[in-house]
Amino acid sequence: MRDHRRLNRVMVVVAAVLGTLAVVASVVVAVVAIVIDRAVTVDTVTDPEVLAFYDAPSGWEDAAPGELLRSAPLPGGPAAARAWRVLYRTEGASGEPRVSSGMVFAPEGATPPGGRPVVAWAHPTVGMGRSCTPSLRVDPIADMPWLEGMLSQGWVVTATDYAGLGTDGDLAYLISAAESYDVLNSVRMLDGLPEAGAGDRYALWGHSQGGHAVYAAAEVASGYLPDEELVAVAAAAPATALVPLVEAQWDTTIAWVLGSEVLQAWPQQYPALDVDAVTTEEGRDRARGLADRCIDAGAVEAELIDVFGGRLFSEDPMGEPAWREVAEENSPDGLPTDVPILIAQGLSDPVVLPPVQLGYVRGQCERGVALSQVWMGETGHTKAAWISGPIATTWLAGRFDGVPAGGDCAVALPPLRARSRG
């Protein structure tokens, strides 16, 4: 009996210590998160007059999709180029009216006959907070090192922020229809900006989330923009096959970074999704705050949470039929077979895993997609567009010049193995 009482006292002490450690861990994460926010910060514009630019004007709902609502000169653009901050009408996944901000860049000089070719850029995951908005950065082209190369080709470049990033509402993260409309309406919007000198031939170019967006846009482009000619589509490390990607990443640090945004966006569009069924209590508590952090700060905080054993998901969401169905619906696996497609993928990418991408490539090749591939050794995720940007520029130039691109699906693909779970 005495031993039993002693054991009970020991168990009480152990429970108290563990509880204290859990509280300490939470405090440490919270304190370090504040330090991270101060140390890993993107300089953004805070001028109230500039911030007011992002407020939709009265009657914006009555504007047509792609209608330019407002434009203003954009400081910080490339030398020898004109740059604008823009606000335009777009659509949500269900066709509801929304507003997106973005940027437009055009070469100096006279517009050539027929107008300039257009490249619509779709940026990668940056975070859902307003301060993460690319067009609100003090240096808005910091993550577009390939931009001057495209402008030197004589192209107009549009760069959507996506609706809900900088503008009202939440970002429709990895929701194909919404992202497609934001990207394609950034092309249509150029009709209201004649100074840019845009023609009616365009290409799409994106990275990560943006790669997902441009591939999804390619699937609907011919019906959504019937009066414009889609010449080609290029993507670096695109998020493509979402089901196997989630299956591989749901219990990793990456889940905190990307999954937190998914948890904000998907249940809004698909209210039948049961968030509680696939997430931990800690995950639900942290997800909103982590989603609103800009990507660098969010990634560091996610690493810290992972060190303390935190988990966003309680189980693989792809084991739940409703979640799996939504992931399948938003995987851009129906690329057009009559438009040249480029995919550039790093072989050391810890986010969009190469074996998952390889499976996607094989599936699209089997469908007859004219797919050109660039597999980049010793290349991770964040710099995939930086490294492949010049390649994409040269490849797109060939397509605008009318040079055929038959794809290289017949080329032997790299031998890749799935990520070790140990």
C-alpha positions as CSV (number, residue, x, y, z in Angstrom):
1,M,0.0,0.0,0.0
2,R,2.8,2.4,1.0
3,D,4.6,1.7,-2.4
4,H,1.3,2.3,-4.2
5,R,0.9,5.7,-2.5
6,R,4.6,6.6,-3.3
7,L,4.0,5.6,-6.9
8,N,0.9,7.9,-7.0
9,R,2.9,10.8,-5.6
10,V,5.6,10.2,-8.2
11,M,3.1,10.2,-11.0
12,V,1.6,13.4,-9.8
13,V,5.0,15.0,-9.7
14,V,5.8,13.7,-13.2
15,A,2.5,15.0,-14.5
16,A,3.2,18.4,-13.0
17,V,6.7,18.5,-14.5
18,L,5.4,17.6,-17.9
19,G,2.6,20.1,-17.7
20,T,5.2,22.8,-16.7
21,L,7.4,21.8,-19.6
22,A,4.4,22.1,-22.0
23,V,3.7,25.6,-20.7
24,V,7.3,26.5,-21.0
25,A,7.5,25.2,-24.5
26,S,4.4,27.3,-25.5
27,V,5.9,30.4,-23.9
28,V,9.3,29.8,-25.6
29,V,7.6,29.4,-29.0
30,A,5.5,32.5,-28.5
31,V,8.5,34.6,-27.4
32,V,10.7,33.4,-30.2
33,A,7.9,34.0,-32.7
34,I,8.0,37.7,-31.7
35,V,11.7,37.8,-32.1
36,I,11.4,36.1,-35.5
37,D,8.8,38.6,-36.6
38,R,11.2,41.4,-35.8
39,A,14.3,39.8,-37.2
40,V,12.8,38.1,-40.4
41,T,10.8,41.0,-41.7
42,V,9.9,42.0,-45.3
43,D,10.0,45.8,-45.6
44,T,6.5,46.9,-46.6
45,V,5.0,50.2,-47.5
46,T,3.1,51.8,-44.6
47,D,2.0,55.1,-46.3
48,P,-1.8,55.4,-45.6
49,E,-2.3,56.9,-49.0
50,V,-0.8,53.8,-50.6
51,L,-2.7,51.4,-48.4
52,A,-5.9,53.1,-49.4
53,F,-5.2,52.2,-53.0
54,Y,-6.1,48.6,-52.1
55,D,-9.6,49.5,-50.9
56,A,-12.1,48.7,-53.7
57,P,-13.9,51.7,-55.1
58,S,-17.7,52.2,-54.9
59,G,-19.6,50.0,-57.4
60,W,-16.7,47.6,-58.0
61,E,-19.0,44.7,-57.9
62,D,-20.7,45.9,-61.1
63,A,-17.4,45.9,-63.0
64,A,-16.7,43.0,-65.5
65,P,-14.1,40.4,-64.6
66,G,-10.7,41.7,-65.6
67,E,-11.8,45.4,-65.5
68,L,-9.1,47.7,-64.3
69,L,-10.4,49.6,-61.2
70,R,-7.4,51.7,-60.4
71,S,-3.7,52.1,-61.4
72,A,-0.8,54.2,-60.1
73,P,3.0,54.4,-60.7
74,L,4.9,51.8,-58.8
75,P,8.2,52.8,-57.2
76,G,11.0,50.3,-57.2
77,G,10.5,48.8,-60.6
78,P,13.4,47.9,-63.0
79,A,15.5,50.6,-64.7
80,A,14.4,51.5,-68.2
81,A,10.9,50.1,-67.6
82,R,7.6,51.5,-66.6
83,A,5.8,50.0,-63.6
84,W,2.3,50.3,-62.2
85,R,0.5,49.1,-59.1
86,V,-3.0,47.9,-60.2
87,L,-6.3,47.0,-58.7
88,Y,-8.7,44.9,-60.8
89,R,-12.0,43.0,-60.7
90,T,-11.7,39.2,-60.6
91,E,-13.8,36.2,-59.4
92,G,-13.8,33.7,-56.6
93,A,-14.0,30.0,-57.2
94,S,-17.8,30.1,-57.3
95,G,-17.9,33.1,-59.6
96,E,-18.5,35.6,-56.8
97,P,-17.0,39.1,-57.4
98,R,-13.6,39.8,-55.9
99,V,-10.8,42.3,-56.2
100,S,-7.1,41.6,-56.7
101,S,-4.2,43.9,-56.6
102,G,-1.0,43.4,-58.6
103,M,1.8,44.9,-60.6
104,V,2.4,45.6,-64.3
105,F,5.8,46.1,-65.9
106,A,6.5,47.2,-69.5
107,P,9.6,48.2,-71.5
108,E,10.2,51.8,-72.4
109,G,9.7,52.9,-76.0
110,A,7.1,52.8,-78.7
111,T,4.7,49.9,-78.8
112,P,5.4,47.6,-81.8
113,P,2.7,46.8,-84.3
114,G,0.3,44.2,-82.9
115,G,1.3,45.0,-79.3
116,R,3.8,43.4,-77.0
117,P,3.7,39.7,-75.9
118,V,2.5,39.3,-72.3
119,V,3.8,37.1,-69.5
120,A,1.5,36.6,-66.5
121,W,3.6,35.8,-63.4
122,A,2.0,34.0,-60.4
123,H,4.1,34.2,-57.2
124,P,4.8,31.4,-54.7
125,T,3.5,31.1,-51.2
126,V,4.3,34.2,-49.2
127,G,1.9,34.1,-46.3
128,M,-1.6,35.4,-45.9
129,G,-1.0,38.6,-43.9
130,R,-1.4,41.9,-45.6
131,S,2.3,42.7,-45.0
132,C,3.2,39.7,-47.2
133,T,1.6,41.3,-50.3
134,P,4.3,41.5,-53.1
135,S,3.1,44.8,-54.5
136,L,3.3,46.4,-51.1
137,R,7.0,45.6,-50.6
138,V,9.4,48.4,-50.5
139,D,11.4,46.3,-53.0
140,P,8.5,44.8,-55.0
141,I,10.8,42.9,-57.5
142,A,13.2,41.4,-54.9
143,D,12.0,37.9,-55.8
144,M,11.8,38.4,-59.5
145,P,15.4,38.4,-60.7
146,W,14.4,37.1,-64.1
147,L,12.1,40.2,-64.7
148,E,14.7,42.3,-66.5
149,G,15.5,39.5,-68.8
150,M,11.8,39.2,-69.8
151,L,11.5,43.0,-70.2
152,S,14.6,43.0,-72.5
153,Q,12.7,40.6,-74.8
154,G,10.1,43.4,-75.2
155,W,7.4,41.7,-73.1
156,V,4.8,43.1,-70.7
157,V,4.8,41.3,-67.4
158,T,1.8,41.2,-65.1
159,A,2.1,40.0,-61.5
160,T,-1.1,39.3,-59.6
161,D,-1.1,39.4,-55.8
162,Y,-4.2,37.1,-55.8
163,A,-7.5,38.3,-54.4
164,G,-7.4,38.4,-50.6
165,L,-3.7,39.3,-50.3
166,G,-3.6,43.0,-49.8
167,T,-7.3,43.3,-50.6
168,D,-10.4,42.3,-48.6
169,G,-11.2,38.7,-47.8
170,D,-9.0,35.6,-47.4
171,L,-6.6,34.3,-50.0
172,A,-8.0,31.2,-51.8
173,Y,-4.8,29.2,-51.3
174,L,-4.4,26.3,-53.6
175,I,-8.0,26.6,-54.9
176,S,-7.6,26.1,-58.6
177,A,-10.6,28.1,-59.9
178,A,-9.9,31.2,-57.8
179,E,-6.2,31.3,-58.6
180,S,-7.0,30.7,-62.3
181,Y,-9.3,33.7,-62.5
182,D,-6.8,35.9,-60.7
183,V,-4.0,35.0,-63.1
184,L,-6.1,35.2,-66.3
185,N,-7.8,38.4,-65.2
186,S,-4.4,40.0,-64.8
187,V,-4.0,39.5,-68.5
188,R,-7.5,40.8,-69.4
189,M,-6.9,43.8,-67.1
190,L,-4.3,45.1,-69.5
191,D,-7.1,46.3,-71.9
192,G,-7.6,49.1,-69.4
193,L,-3.9,50.0,-69.3
194,P,-3.1,51.0,-73.0
195,E,0.2,52.6,-71.9
196,A,1.6,49.1,-71.4
197,G,1.1,48.3,-75.1
198,A,0.0,44.7,-74.5
199,G,-1.0,42.6,-77.5
200,D,-3.3,39.5,-77.5
201,R,-0.6,36.8,-77.2
202,Y,0.3,35.7,-73.7
203,A,2.2,33.1,-71.7
204,L,1.9,32.0,-68.0
205,W,4.9,31.7,-65.6
206,G,4.7,30.7,-61.9
207,H,6.5,29.2,-59.0
208,S,5.3,26.8,-56.3
209,Q,1.7,28.0,-55.4
210,G,2.1,30.2,-58.5
211,G,3.0,27.1,-60.6
212,H,-0.2,25.5,-59.3
213,A,-2.0,28.7,-60.3
214,V,-0.7,28.8,-63.9
215,Y,-1.2,25.1,-64.6
216,A,-4.8,25.4,-63.3
217,A,-5.2,28.6,-65.4
218,A,-4.0,26.7,-68.5
219,E,-6.8,24.2,-68.0
220,V,-9.5,26.8,-68.4
221,A,-7.7,29.5,-70.5
222,S,-9.3,28.8,-73.9
223,G,-12.8,29.1,-72.5
224,Y,-12.1,32.0,-70.1
225,L,-10.0,34.2,-72.4
226,P,-11.3,33.1,-75.9
227,D,-10.0,36.3,-77.5
228,E,-6.5,35.9,-76.3
229,E,-3.9,33.4,-77.5
230,L,-2.2,31.3,-74.8
231,V,1.2,30.6,-76.4
232,A,2.9,28.6,-73.6
233,V,3.0,27.8,-69.8
234,A,6.1,27.5,-67.6
235,A,6.3,26.6,-63.9
236,A,9.1,26.1,-61.4
237,A,8.4,23.6,-58.6
238,P,4.7,23.7,-59.1
239,A,2.4,22.2,-56.5
240,T,0.7,19.7,-58.7
241,A,-0.4,16.2,-57.4
242,L,-1.8,17.4,-54.1
243,V,-2.9,14.0,-52.8
244,P,0.5,12.3,-52.8
245,L,2.1,15.5,-51.7
246,V,-0.1,15.8,-48.6
247,E,0.4,12.1,-47.9
248,A,4.1,12.6,-47.9
249,Q,4.2,15.9,-45.9
250,W,1.2,15.9,-43.5
251,D,3.4,15.1,-40.4
252,T,6.4,17.2,-41.3
253,T,7.4,20.8,-40.6
254,I,6.2,21.7,-44.1
255,A,2.7,20.9,-43.0
256,W,2.8,23.8,-40.5
257,V,3.9,26.3,-43.2
258,L,1.5,25.3,-46.0
259,G,-1.2,23.4,-44.1
260,S,-2.0,26.4,-42.0
261,E,-3.0,28.3,-45.1
262,V,-4.9,25.4,-46.4
263,L,-6.9,25.3,-43.2
264,Q,-7.9,28.9,-43.6
265,A,-8.9,28.6,-47.3
266,W,-10.3,25.2,-48.0
267,P,-13.1,25.0,-45.4
268,Q,-14.4,28.5,-46.5
269,Q,-14.8,27.2,-50.0
270,Y,-15.8,23.6,-48.9
271,P,-17.8,24.0,-45.7
272,A,-18.4,20.2,-45.4
273,L,-14.8,19.7,-44.6
274,D,-14.4,18.7,-40.9
275,V,-11.3,20.5,-39.6
276,D,-11.5,19.0,-36.1
277,A,-11.4,15.4,-37.6
278,V,-7.9,15.9,-39.0
279,T,-6.1,18.5,-36.8
280,T,-4.8,18.6,-33.3
281,E,-6.0,21.1,-30.7
282,E,-2.6,22.8,-30.9
283,G,-2.8,22.9,-34.7
284,R,-6.2,24.7,-34.6
285,D,-4.9,27.1,-32.0
286,R,-1.8,28.0,-34.0
287,A,-2.9,27.8,-37.6
288,R,-4.4,31.2,-38.1
289,G,-1.5,33.1,-36.6
290,L,1.1,31.0,-38.5
291,A,-0.8,31.4,-41.8
292,D,-0.7,35.2,-41.4
293,R,3.0,35.3,-41.0
294,C,5.1,36.0,-44.0
295,I,6.8,32.9,-45.3
296,D,10.4,33.3,-43.9
297,A,9.2,34.0,-40.4
298,G,6.5,31.3,-40.6
299,A,9.0,28.7,-41.7
300,V,11.4,29.5,-38.8
301,E,8.5,29.3,-36.3
302,A,7.3,26.0,-37.8
303,E,10.8,24.5,-37.3
304,L,10.6,25.6,-33.7
305,I,7.2,24.1,-33.1
306,D,8.4,20.9,-34.7
307,V,11.4,20.8,-32.2
308,F,8.9,20.7,-29.3
309,G,7.0,17.9,-31.0
310,G,4.0,20.0,-32.2
311,R,1.8,18.6,-34.9
312,L,-0.7,20.4,-37.0
313,F,-2.6,17.3,-38.2
314,S,-3.7,14.5,-36.0
315,E,-3.9,12.1,-39.0
316,D,-3.3,12.2,-42.8
317,P,-6.1,14.3,-44.2
318,M,-6.0,12.2,-47.3
319,G,-7.5,9.4,-45.3
320,E,-10.7,11.3,-45.0
321,P,-12.8,11.0,-48.2
322,A,-14.0,14.6,-48.2
323,W,-10.5,16.1,-47.8
324,R,-9.1,13.7,-50.5
325,E,-11.9,14.7,-52.9
326,V,-11.1,18.4,-52.5
327,A,-7.3,17.8,-53.0
328,E,-8.1,15.8,-56.2
329,E,-10.4,18.6,-57.4
330,N,-7.7,21.2,-57.0
331,S,-4.8,19.2,-58.5
332,P,-4.1,20.6,-62.1
333,D,-3.9,17.2,-63.8
334,G,-5.8,18.1,-67.0
335,L,-3.2,20.3,-68.7
336,P,-4.0,21.1,-72.3
337,T,-2.4,18.9,-74.9
338,D,-2.3,21.7,-77.6
339,V,-0.2,24.2,-75.5
340,P,3.6,23.7,-74.8
341,I,4.2,23.3,-71.1
342,L,7.5,23.6,-69.2
343,I,8.2,22.2,-65.8
344,A,11.4,23.0,-63.8
345,Q,12.0,20.9,-60.7
346,G,14.8,20.8,-58.2
347,L,16.1,17.4,-57.2
348,S,16.7,18.6,-53.6
349,D,13.3,20.2,-53.1
350,P,12.0,19.4,-49.5
351,V,8.6,21.0,-50.2
352,V,7.4,19.8,-53.6
353,L,9.1,16.4,-53.4
354,P,10.8,15.2,-56.6
355,P,9.3,11.7,-56.5
356,V,5.8,13.2,-56.3
357,Q,6.6,15.5,-59.2
358,L,8.0,12.7,-61.2
359,G,4.7,10.8,-60.9
360,Y,2.8,13.9,-62.0
361,V,5.1,14.3,-65.0
362,R,4.6,10.7,-66.1
363,G,0.8,11.1,-65.8
364,Q,0.8,14.2,-68.0
365,C,3.1,12.6,-70.5
366,E,0.8,9.6,-70.8
367,R,-2.0,12.1,-71.5
368,G,-0.1,13.5,-74.5
369,V,0.9,16.8,-73.0
370,A,3.8,18.5,-74.9
371,L,5.8,18.7,-71.7
372,S,9.4,20.0,-71.6
373,Q,11.3,19.1,-68.5
374,V,14.2,20.7,-66.5
375,W,15.5,18.7,-63.6
376,M,17.9,20.8,-61.5
377,G,20.5,19.0,-59.4
378,E,21.2,20.3,-55.9
379,T,18.4,22.8,-56.2
380,G,15.8,23.2,-53.4
381,H,12.5,24.9,-53.4
382,T,12.8,28.6,-52.6
383,K,15.3,29.4,-55.4
384,A,13.7,27.2,-58.1
385,A,12.4,30.2,-60.0
386,W,15.6,32.2,-59.5
387,I,17.6,29.4,-61.1
388,S,15.2,28.4,-63.8
389,G,14.1,31.9,-64.7
390,P,16.6,32.4,-67.5
391,I,15.8,29.0,-68.8
392,A,12.1,29.8,-68.8
393,T,12.8,33.2,-70.5
394,T,14.7,31.5,-73.3
395,W,12.1,28.8,-73.7
396,L,9.2,31.2,-73.7
397,A,11.0,33.4,-76.3
398,G,11.1,30.4,-78.6
399,R,7.4,29.9,-78.2
400,F,6.6,33.6,-78.9
401,D,8.8,33.3,-82.0
402,G,6.7,30.4,-83.2
403,V,9.4,27.7,-82.8
404,P,7.7,24.4,-82.1
405,A,8.3,22.7,-78.7
406,G,7.4,19.1,-79.0
407,G,8.2,18.2,-75.4
408,D,10.7,15.6,-74.2
409,C,8.5,13.0,-72.6
410,A,10.5,10.3,-74.5
411,V,13.6,11.2,-72.6
412,A,14.5,8.9,-69.7
413,L,13.4,10.5,-66.4
414,P,15.7,10.7,-63.4
415,P,15.7,7.7,-60.9
416,L,14.1,9.1,-57.8
417,R,13.1,7.4,-54.6
418,A,10.4,8.4,-52.1
419,R,11.4,10.3,-49.0
420,S,12.5,8.1,-46.1
421,R,10.1,8.2,-43.2
422,G,12.9,7.2,-40.8
